[in-house]
Amino acid sequence: MKKIILTLLLAWLLVANMNSQGVLAVTLDFQWSGNQGYTAKGSFSYDEKTAPTIFSEKGSGKMRVLENFQVSFYDNIGQEIAKYDNVSEGISSANYFQFNFNTKTGQVFGSIDLGGEGMGEIYLQGVVNDNLALLRVESVDLVMDEDDSPEIITQF
């Protein structure tokens, strides 16, 4: 009986220690709107304790900062047309994924590439505050919507 209690006590202390030193994740929502009424909405999370002021993530594999990144696309009548989990548990499954974020200003900046990459899939690509386009992967990618002075709005 003493051995079971000691084992339970050690397990509880281990969990308590992990929680006190664990990840302090922040999750932010974001949104983009195109000229033709298409939208992108999503969320991403990272560890507030370890994230640098500015970070950039690119490609597939282990991410340096991002823990999760999801994006959904909606047509001009508000129907969801696609949804992607570009990063899950710190691992990106998207070869073309690209994302830049300033943790102090709360702004997405620079070149981005979010969403799908297979035939028929949808993605948002371009440069924030310059030109972003919503595209569908075809033999020649089809522009579904764009915005020539785009912002990606984040919400804490």
ABEGO torsion letter per residue (X at the ends): XAAAAAAAAAAAAAAAAAAAABBBBBBBBBBBBBAAGBBBBBBBBBBAAABBABBBBBEBEBBAABABBBBBBBBAAGBBABBBBABBGGBBABAABBBBBBAAAGBBBEBBBBEBABBGBBBBBEBBGABBBBBBBBABBBBABBBABBBBBBBX
